[in-house]
Amino acid sequence: MPEKRPLPAFLRAKYQLIATVTFSAFFSVVFLLVSIPFSHNVWFDLGDSYFFLFTVLFALAGLFIVIVSKVVMYKTRHVIPMDMPGYVLWNVCEIVLICLLYTILTISITGQERSEFVPIFFSSLVYGTISLAIPYIIAGMYFAILDKNNTIRLMDYQNVVSDETIAPTELKKITLFDNSGVMKMSVNSSNLYYIESDDNYIKVWYTDSKNELKTYMVRCRLKTVEESFLGSGLVRCHRKYIVNMDKVKVMRKETEGYELVLDNDSIAPIPVTKTYTDSVLGYFKEIRRD
């Protein structure tokens, strides 16, 4: 049975969820206003009427459901793992809940028979799916493209045709891009030691041409780096650290767990937590096998 792939981290990031809620609210209002004349069981009214108050209350209640759902999704991102089917199911539940609310309100304020519950619910489900699912998909695709442009990339120059001789130390470089997709830094992988998480930023620790240890900060998530370098020598060993395993001199067992000693005395040993012990040990096993 194939292993489930975790949901891309950007889909549960704060900026993405806020933008999705804002865009979805705007899209839904526009769509519903356009579709009102074509629906036989819509009671929305923006004029001075009996239904105006219920229209406002329903709009606020629907927005409240979406906001609460996204807040819970964000707050539990480090606690509850989620894959793509789970993410889709979560959003479907949002839509179903809002459609149930609409159906109950429709029967209550229009005095329709309870036997009309199912037809009204399925009708609202069609409108709810269009007004919410479409903006969710559009927002997800937009941020997927944005996330792809913002990743740190490993550039392998060994397969690049050039009119210049490329030195062995330049065969592989790490390039860093900011949130606008602009490249901010390029460093030889042989000079990179480790990458450290700092809230919504990362700190890249490397040595310059004078062999002095430097750090460079970029607005990027450590999870993005981890996903970008799966299968490479950059291995996550801690919630806060990704280490260039080529720079590891010793992996030793301490009372609180393993730690990695790098081949630079100015860098303190980097801890390896239980969550990532297997992946670190697995890297060493692969090296021995090769």
Beta strands, then each sheet from edge to edge (+ up, - down):
strand 1: 153-156
strand 2: 172-177
strand 3: 183-188
strand 4: 192-198
strand 5: 201-207
strand 6: 213-219
strand 7: 234-236
strand 8: 241-244
strand 9: 248-254
strand 10: 257-262
strand 11: 270-272
sheet 1: 1+ 2- 3+
sheet 2: 6+ 5- 4+ 8- 7+
sheet 3: 9+ 10- 11+
end
